[in-house]
């Protein structure tokens, strides 16, 4: 299974500023990796939903 890195960013005046990232070591596909990272990011920051802190979540496959 591939590894993924999901970056979370806050968009200010149309410019995304990365505020954090989460590495997912194993996921079947990018969508599952994104969902797992959203949950982990929210837990790490004590939030109910990751969108309270970030606007964007982008997934990149790691080699």
C-alpha positions in Angstrom: 0.0 0.0 0.0 1.3 3.5 -0.8 2.2 6.2 1.7 0.6 9.6 1.6 1.2 13.0 3.1 -1.8 15.3 3.5 -1.1 19.0 4.0 -3.6 21.3 5.6 -3.7 25.0 4.7 -5.5 28.2 5.5 -6.4 30.3 2.5 -5.8 34.0 3.0 -6.6 36.4 0.1 -6.5 33.4 -2.2 -3.0 32.3 -1.1 -2.8 28.9 0.7 -0.6 28.9 3.8 0.3 25.4 5.1 -0.5 25.1 8.8 0.2 21.4 9.3 0.6 18.0 7.6 -0.1 14.4 8.5 1.7 11.3 7.2 -0.4 8.3 6.5 1.8 5.2 6.2 -0.7 2.9 4.6 -4.0 3.6 2.7 -5.8 1.9 -0.1 -6.3 5.1 -2.1 -5.8 8.9 -1.7 -9.4 9.4 -0.6 -9.0 7.0 2.4 -5.7 8.7 3.2 -7.3 12.1 3.2 -10.1 11.0 5.5 -7.7 9.3 7.9 -5.5 12.5 7.9 -8.5 14.7 8.5 -9.5 12.7 11.6 -5.9 12.7 12.9 -5.4 16.4 12.3 -8.6 17.2 14.2 -7.6 15.0 17.1 -4.1 16.5 17.3 -5.5 20.0 17.6 -8.4 19.2 19.9 -11.0 20.0 17.2 -14.4 18.5 16.3 -13.7 19.1 12.6 -10.5 19.9 10.8 -12.2 22.8 8.9 -12.3 24.8 12.1 -8.6 25.5 11.6 -7.9 24.9 7.9 -9.6 25.5 4.5 -7.8 23.1 2.3 -6.5 19.5 2.5 -4.3 18.3 -0.3 -3.0 14.7 -0.7 0.4 13.7 -2.2 1.7 10.2 -2.6 5.1 9.6 -1.1 7.6 7.3 -2.6 
